Amino acid sequence: MSYTNIITEFKKVRLIKLWQIELLLLGCGFFWEYITPLFRKETVSDMWDIAAYMLGGVIYWAVNKVYEKVANTK
């Protein structure tokens, strides 16, 4: 997510809403877990990896919220 925000910052777009983060990670997770194995035979699909991506998105969102709150109080 941090890398994505660095790239999208050039267009003045930031993914900071939870639904935006989760939608992006769901799409990425689906691609990496179900589309990529169609082309790379040494990879396997794992539904729990998508859940881990989604949990990581929630953690990223929460940390970002705390950071914004601390930054705004200074």
N, C-alpha and C positions, 0 to 999 in steps of 0.2 A: 504494500500500500504506500509506503514512503516513496519508493521508486516511482510508482504511478503518479503520485502527487508532484514529484519533481518534474516529470515529463509533461503533465497537464498544466503546470504552472505557467508555461510559456504561452498558453492560451487563456490564462487568467481563470482557470477552472480548478477547483479543489474538491475532492471527494471527502466530505466530512460528515455527511448524514449517514446514519446507520444503514438505511435501506440502500443507498448508493454503494456503500462498501460491500454489503452482503450480496447484492446483485452482481457486482463485478466478480467477487470471489466465487460465487456459485457458477457463473459462466466459465471462469478460468478452471475451476475444479472439474466441471463437467468435461471441458475440453481435455485437460491433462489426464483425467482418469478414464475417459471412454472413447475419445477420438484418437488421441496419441497412440494407444495400444493397437489401433488398426494399422498404423504405419510402422511402428517399432515393435517387433515381435518379442523383444526381450523385456518389455514392460508388462505390468499387470494392473488391472483395475481394482480399486479398493474404495468402497463406499465410505469407509471411516475416514479416509483422507479428506474427502469433501467436507465431512463434519469438522475435521481439524482445521481446514481452511476457514470455515465459517466461524468457528470459535476464535481463531486468530483475528478475524475481522472484528469481532465484538471486543476483544482485548485491545486491539489497535484503536478502535473508536473510544473506548473508555479511557485509555491513557491519553489520547488526544484531548478529550474533554477536561481531564484533570489538568493537563498542561495549559490549556487555554484559560481555565479558571485561575490558575496560579499566575500566569502571565498578565492577566487583566487586573489583578489585585495589586500589582507593583506600580 
